Amino acid sequence: MTEQMIIVGSGPAGLTAAVYAARASLQPLLIEGIEAGGQLMLTTDVENYPGFPDGVMGPEMMELFRKQAERFGTRILRSDVTKVDFSKRPFKIWVGDEVHETEAVIISTGASARWLGVPGEEKLRGHGVSACATCDGFFFRDREIVVVGGGDSALEEALFLTKFASKVTIIHRRDEFRASKIMAERVFAHDKIKIRWNNVVEEILGDDAVTGVLLRDVVKDETEELSVDGAFIAIGHTPNTSVFDGQLSLDAKGYLETFENTSTSVAGVFAAGDVVDFTYRQAVTAAGMGCEAALDAERWLESQE
């Protein structure tokens, strides 16, 4: 059987696309992946998504998205896509040895934050360890925090966090930033920001919440504990596009390129959310793009009939 539409990925973009596609009677199959729900599954409190005045837990919010998509007839497959063939229609999508054929595809596989991989980091994610200042900065009002990284995104996060934190310390493994000159000048001029050059985080400390970080000076080879209430990791994101390499046009960073709204380089294949968007990376913008992709795909399918 050839599906009318397959959606790959189950964060806010994929599930919103599923709601719209299902309500348009396209009977979408959503392949959600083993790590279903996207980055919101790592977020404890979400307070900036409209419609939740008291906030909502990230996993709870994604479960509500999922139920809404299923209510309108979305079928959900909890597996990872292992291979695709977009060379001709119907498109082929493999889940292990099982192949699914479809007339249209929406890709919403998102991007994964790069983590340090140090002790304490995984245990304390959502309990003082974060990779998103705009998501979690509010919870660190009048607290001391560290930002790890030296690129534009790290400096942007640090500057944003000064709205809340009493002190922001940037931990950078080199003795100069990779960031643009203007961003560096803003950081140097800010009285709330301190910089620890030539330092790396060896461990994130705390039992139930972050209490500090263990730093190592890479020049002196000396370690020191720094007491902080939060650690923001800002060393970049990796788009989840490896399975589409050679099938669709990717930019230099590996993100899917879109042309004319949400269309990719292959007619009939659309993309939405953080797999495309490395600028905003918010649940609400991903959901908006998921809506756009579903509408674009629906109109494209109508034009093919």
N, C-alpha and C positions, 0 to 999 in steps of 0.2 A: 504494500500500500504506500502511495506517495502522499506525504503530509502536505497541507497547504503552507504551513509555516512551522519552522523549528527555531526556538530561542535558546541560545547557548549562554548560560550564566544566570545567577539567581539573586543578584543584589537588587537595590532599588530600581535600577534601569531595566533589568530583565523581567522582574515581576510586574512593573508598571506596564511594560510592553505587552506582557501576557494578559493583563486585565483588559487593555484596549483591544488586543487582537481577539480575545475570547468573546468580548461583547460585540465584535464585528462578525461573529460566527465563523471565524477562521480556524477554530478548534486547534489552537497551538499546542505543540509538544514542547515543554520546557525541560532541557537537560541541565539540571542545576549544579552538577559537580559534587564531588565528595565534600568539599568545604563550602557547603551551601550558605547563602545569605550575604556573602561578601564581607567587607571590612567592618560593617556594623556589628557583626557577630563578636568582634573584639572590643566593642564599645559598651561601657556600663550605662551611663546616662546620656540620653539624647534630649537636649532641651531647645534645640533651634529648628526642629522640624515643625512646620505649621500644623495646628490641629491638636497638639499635645501640650496644653498649657501647664500641666504639672510635670512634664518630661516623661520619658519612656525609656525602658532598657532597650539597648540595641537589638538583642536577640528576640525580645518580645515584639518589637516593631516589625522585624522581618517575618515573624510568624503571622502577624496580622496581614501583611502584604501577601503572604503565601495563601492564606485562607481566602482572601478576596479574589486572587487569581483562580483558585480552584472552584470557587463558588460559580464562576461564569463558564466553567468547563475546561480550564487548562489542565492538561495531563502532565504530570511531573515525574521525571526519571532521575533518580539520584545516582548519577554516574558521571565520570569524566569523559569528555570527547577525546579520542586518541588519534584521530586522523580525519581529514576532510578532503573532498575533491569538488572544487568549485569551477572546474573547466567547462562543464556543460550542465544544462538542466535535464532532468531533475538533479539538484545538487545531492551529493552523498556525504553523510556524516557517520563516522564509525564510533561506536562505544564498545571498546574491546573488539570482539569478532563480529558483533552485531552491526549491520549497516542500516541506516535510515535514509530514505529519500524524501526530498522536499522541494517545493517550488520557490520558496523564499526563506531567507535566514536573517535573524537578528542576532548579532554578537554583542554580548554584554558581560564579558568575562572579567572586566575590572583590571585593577593593578594592585600589586602587593607591595606594602611598605617594606623597605629593606631594614633589617634589624641588625643589631650589633652581634648577637649570638653569645652574649656574656651571661654568667650566672645571675639569677634573679630577674632577668629581663622578662622572660616568658611568664613566670609565676606572678609578676606584679603588673602585667598588662591590664589596663583598666583600673588599676589601684595605685596610680601615680606614674605609671609608664604609659606614654602615648606617642603616636606618630602624627597627631593632628591638633595643632594649636587652636584653630578656629572651632574644632569640635569640643575641646576639653579645657581651653584656657580659663574659662569662667570659673572653674572649680578650684582655681589656685589663687584666688584673691588674697592679697597680703601674705603670700607664701614665697619662699625662696626656691628657685628651680634651676635646672640646668637644661641647656639645649646643646645637643651633640651634632656637629657638622660645621662645614665651612663654605658651603655654596650659597647661592642666592636664596634658596628655599629655607635654609637654616637661619639666615639673617632676617628674612621676612618673618619667620616664626618668632624669633627672639624679640623683634620690634613689636610685633602684635602682642606678645605675652607681657610686655611692660605695662599694658593697660590694666593688668590684673595683679601680677606678681610684685612683691616688694623689691626683689632682686633677681636678675637673670644672669647666669654665668654661662658663657659659650665655651664649650670644650672642643678644641680643634687640635688635630694631631700634627699639624704643621705650624710654621711660624708666620704664615700669611694666609689670607683668605683666597679661595678660588672665586668668590663672589665678585660681582661688578663693583667698580670703584665707588659709584654713588651709594650703593647699599652699605659698603664698608664704612664710608664716611658718616652715614646716619648712625651706624652702630657705635663708632668711636665717639660720636658727639653725645650719646645718650647716657645720662648720669645713673640710670638704673642697671646698665649692662656692664659686666666685667668679662674679661676674656682670659682664658687659661690656654696659652699657646703650648704647643709640643706636648699635649696631654691626651691620653686615651682613657676610656672607661674600662676598667678591668672587671668590675662587678657592680650590680645595683643592689643596695642594701635595704633590708626591711623584711618583716614577716608577713603582715597583712596589708601594709602600705609602705610606700617608699620613705625611708628615713635618711638615705644618703647614697653617695656613690664612692667607690674606691677608684682613685685616679692614679695613673702611672705617668710620670714625666719621662718621655722617650729619650730625652737628651741626657738627663742625670740618672735615669733608671732608678728613680725613687718613687715610692708609693705614698699616698696620703688619702685619708678619708675626708670627704666634704659633706657636711650635713645639709640636706635639701629635702623638700617635700614632694618634688616631682622631677621626672626626667623625660624630656621630649626628644625623640630620636628623629633627626632630620637629615638623613644621608641618602634620600632619594626613594623613588618607587620603581618597580619593574612591572611594565604592562604584561598581562597574561596573554601573550599573542604567539608563543612559540609554535603552537599547532597550526597557525595560519600562515607562517612564514613560507614564501614561495607561492602562496595561493592568492594573497591580497597584498596591496601596497602598504608598506609600513614606513614610518618616518625614521629619521636617524636614531631616535631613542627607542624604537620598537613599537611605538603606538600606531594603531590603525589610522590610516588617512581617510578622511571623508571628503566627498565632493558633492555639491548641491545637497544641502541639508545633511541627512544621515547616510547617504549612499556611499558605499565603498568603491574600490576600483573594479568590482565585478557587479554588473547589473543584477539586482535581485538579492544582493547581500547588503545588509544595513548594519550599522554599529552605533552603540549608545553607551554613555556612562564613562567611567574612568579608563576604559580601554582606549578611549579617544581623547578624553579631557584630562590634561595634566595641569590645568590652570586652577580650576575651582575645587574639584574633588569633594563635592558635598553630596549628601544623600538627596537633597531637594533638586539639585541641578541634574543629577543622574536620573532621577525619576522623570524630570521634564524631558530629558533626551529620550528616555524609554518611550514616552508618549509619542514624541516626534517620529521615532523609528517605526513604531507600529502603524501610525497614520501614513507614513511614507511607503511602507511595505504594502499596506492595504490598497493604496492608490496605484502602486506599481502592478500589483496582481490584477487589479481591474483593467489596467491598460493592456495586459497581456491576453485577456480573454477575447 
